[in-house]
């Protein structure tokens, strides 16, 4: 039986009297894309921040490759191979693609007693890693702000993979993208999965989830409504779970079947 790269068991997160998460569980296997779906306010953001070390869970446990783990900070999660790509991407638009790819970790070369950034190597690695994800840069020194939204997502994903991510958490990566850019990001997710990296794809878009997902978990008001494997659930059933199921049916009855 394959050991999950990361497993969260019965996670609860309280903010004072507010219960943001109430016993949520999720696991990610090597090479698996586990889609976490839910509408606004479902608890997705709190859950991924707990998974990535931003929040400490109030109750529950986190296991990394079968070992119980405590993340005291995002750095702890990164050192364990848990990388998160947030919607804002943490990029500096006027800096080059290369500098954004390396973010202070540029390779060094020594000239006499001095050390300098080895830009030849940095540019070469950046172009090579981007090409692996299907993006062929003409000029890695161009400002990252000149790239499309999908290409910037690929920079962030390539960066995380290059620096050793075992699990890649993607926070709504397609939410503000057009059709073509979304297709590029979904193709990048497929390439990451092929490398044996586990992907947690947070989205509220069922069609995007069904395009790349192997497993699907739906959150609603901080609780898990269910988890299903590909082939066990349809897009319509996922959408119904996200929309509230019984609540939506009741509303349709009140409005004369127009929902």
C-alpha positions in Angstrom: 0.0 0.0 0.0 1.4 3.4 -1.0 2.2 5.8 1.8 0.7 9.2 1.3 3.2 12.1 0.8 1.1 14.1 3.2 -2.0 13.2 5.3 -4.1 15.4 7.5 -6.4 13.7 9.9 -9.4 15.2 11.6 -8.1 18.8 11.4 -9.9 21.4 13.5 -9.0 25.1 13.5 -10.6 27.5 16.0 -10.2 31.3 16.0 -11.6 32.1 19.4 -15.2 31.0 19.3 -15.3 30.6 15.5 -14.7 27.1 14.2 -13.2 27.5 10.8 -12.5 23.7 10.3 -14.4 21.0 12.0 -12.6 17.6 11.5 -11.3 17.8 7.9 -9.2 14.9 6.5 -7.2 14.7 3.3 -4.3 12.7 1.9 -2.2 13.0 -1.2 -0.4 10.1 -2.9 2.7 10.4 -5.1 1.7 11.5 -8.6 -1.9 12.2 -7.6 -3.8 15.4 -8.1 -6.3 15.8 -5.2 -8.8 18.5 -5.9 -10.2 20.4 -2.9 -13.4 22.1 -3.9 -15.8 24.5 -2.1 -17.5 27.8 -2.5 -16.3 31.0 -0.9 -16.3 30.6 2.9 -16.1 26.8 2.8 -12.8 26.7 4.7 -10.4 26.1 1.8 -8.0 28.9 2.6 -7.8 28.0 6.3 -7.1 24.4 5.4 -4.3 25.1 3.0 -2.7 27.5 5.4 -2.9 24.8 8.1 -1.3 22.3 5.6 1.5 24.8 4.7 2.4 25.8 8.2 0.8 29.2 8.4 -1.7 28.1 11.0 -1.3 25.5 13.7 -4.2 23.1 13.9 -6.3 23.3 17.1 -6.9 19.6 16.9 -5.9 16.8 14.6 -2.5 15.6 13.2 -0.4 16.0 10.1 1.7 13.1 8.7 4.5 13.5 6.1 5.4 10.3 4.4 3.9 8.4 7.4 5.6 10.4 10.1 3.7 12.6 12.5 4.9 16.1 11.9 4.3 19.6 13.4 4.8 22.6 11.3 5.7 25.6 13.4 6.1 27.9 10.4 5.8 27.9 6.6 9.6 27.3 6.5 9.1 24.0 8.3 6.6 22.9 5.7 8.9 24.0 2.8 11.8 22.0 4.3 9.5 19.0 4.4 8.8 19.4 0.7 5.4 21.1 1.0 5.3 24.1 -1.4 2.4 26.5 -1.9 1.7 28.6 -4.9 -0.8 31.3 -3.8 -3.0 33.4 -6.0 -0.8 36.5 -5.7 2.3 34.3 -6.7 4.7 36.4 -4.6 6.5 37.8 -7.6 8.0 41.2 -8.4 6.6 42.3 -11.8 9.5 44.5 -12.8 12.2 42.0 -11.9 13.3 39.4 -14.5 11.9 35.9 -14.9 15.2 34.6 -13.8 15.4 36.7 -10.6 11.8 35.7 -9.7 12.6 32.1 -10.4 15.5 32.0 -8.0 14.3 34.6 -5.4 17.6 35.1 -3.6 18.9 31.5 -4.2 20.8 32.3 -7.3 23.9 30.1 -8.1 27.2 31.7 -7.2 30.6 31.8 -8.9 33.9 32.8 -7.4 36.2 35.3 -9.1 39.4 35.5 -7.1 38.3 36.3 -3.5 34.9 37.5 -4.5 31.5 35.7 -5.2 29.1 36.8 -7.8 25.8 35.6 -9.1 26.3 33.2 -12.0 23.7 34.6 -14.3 24.6 32.3 -17.2 23.7 29.3 -15.1 20.7 31.0 -13.6 19.3 31.9 -17.0 20.1 28.5 -18.4 18.4 26.6 -15.6 15.3 29.0 -15.7 14.8 28.4 -19.4 15.4 24.6 -19.0 12.9 24.2 -16.2 10.3 26.4 -17.9 10.7 24.4 -21.1 10.0 21.2 -19.1 6.6 22.7 -18.3 5.9 23.6 -21.9 6.9 27.3 -21.7 9.8 28.3 -24.0 11.2 31.6 -23.1 13.0 33.7 -25.7 14.6 36.0 -23.1 14.8 35.0 -19.4 16.0 38.5 -18.5 12.6 40.0 -19.5 10.4 41.3 -16.7 8.1 38.7 -15.3 5.2 41.2 -15.5 5.4 40.9 -19.3 4.3 37.2 -19.1 0.7 36.1 -19.3 -1.0 35.0 -16.1 -0.7 31.4 -17.1 3.0 31.8 -17.8 3.6 33.4 -14.4 1.8 30.5 -12.8 4.2 28.2 -14.6 7.2 30.2 -13.3 6.0 29.7 -9.7 5.2 26.0 -10.2 8.6 25.4 -12.0 10.4 27.2 -9.1 8.7 25.0 -6.5 9.4 21.8 -8.4 13.1 22.7 -9.0 13.7 23.5 -5.3 12.4 20.1 -4.2 8.7 20.1 -3.7 7.2 16.7 -2.9 3.7 18.2 -2.5 2.5 21.2 -4.5 -0.4 23.2 -3.1 -2.1 25.4 -5.8 -4.5 28.0 -4.5 -7.1 28.8 -7.2 -4.4 29.0 -9.9 -7.0 29.3 -12.7 -9.5 31.6 -11.1 -8.5 34.8 -13.0 -7.3 33.3 -16.2 -8.7 33.1 -19.7 -9.4 29.8 -21.5 -6.0 29.5 -23.2 -4.1 30.4 -20.1 -6.1 28.0 -18.0 -5.3 25.2 -20.4 -1.6 26.0 -20.0 -1.9 25.8 -16.2 -3.8 22.5 -16.3 -1.2 21.1 -18.7 1.5 22.1 -16.2 -0.3 20.4 -13.4 -0.4 17.2 -15.5 3.4 17.4 -16.1 4.0 17.9 -12.4 1.9 14.9 -11.6 3.9 12.8 -14.0 7.1 13.6 -12.0 5.6 11.7 -9.0 4.8 15.0 -7.2 1.5 15.2 -5.3 -0.7 18.1 -6.2 -3.4 19.7 -4.0 -5.5 21.7 -6.5 -7.8 24.2 -4.7 -10.6 25.4 -6.9 -14.3 26.3 -7.0 -14.4 25.4 -10.7 -15.7 21.8 -11.2 -14.7 21.6 -14.9 -11.1 22.5 -14.1 -11.0 20.0 -11.3 -12.4 17.2 -13.5 -9.8 17.9 -16.2 -6.9 16.9 -14.0 -8.1 15.5 -10.7 -7.6 11.9 -9.5 -9.5 12.5 -6.2 -12.0 15.1 -5.1 -12.9 16.4 -1.7 -15.6 18.9 -1.1 -15.7 21.3 1.8 -18.7 23.2 3.1 -18.6 25.5 6.1 -15.5 23.9 7.5 -16.6 20.3 7.1 -15.9 17.6 4.6 -19.0 16.7 2.6 -17.3 13.7 0.9 -14.3 12.4 -1.0 -14.5 10.5 -4.2 -12.1 9.0 -6.8 -12.3 9.8 -10.5 -15.0 7.7 -12.0 -17.0 7.5 -8.7 -18.6 10.9 -9.1 -19.8 13.1 -12.0 -19.2 16.8 -12.5 -22.9 17.4 -11.9 -22.8 15.5 -8.6 -19.7 17.5 -7.5 -21.4 20.8 -8.5 -24.5 19.8 -6.5 -22.4 19.0 -3.4 -20.6 22.4 -3.7 -23.9 24.2 -4.2 -25.4 22.8 -1.0 -27.4 19.9 -2.3 -30.6 19.9 -0.3 -30.5 23.6 0.2 -30.4 24.2 -3.6 -33.3 21.7 -4.1 -35.4 23.5 -1.4 -34.7 26.9 -3.1 -35.7 25.4 -6.5 -39.0 24.3 -5.0 -39.6 27.8 -3.5 -38.9 29.4 -6.9 -41.0 27.1 -8.9 -38.2 25.0 -10.3 -36.2 27.8 -11.9 -32.9 27.1 -10.1 
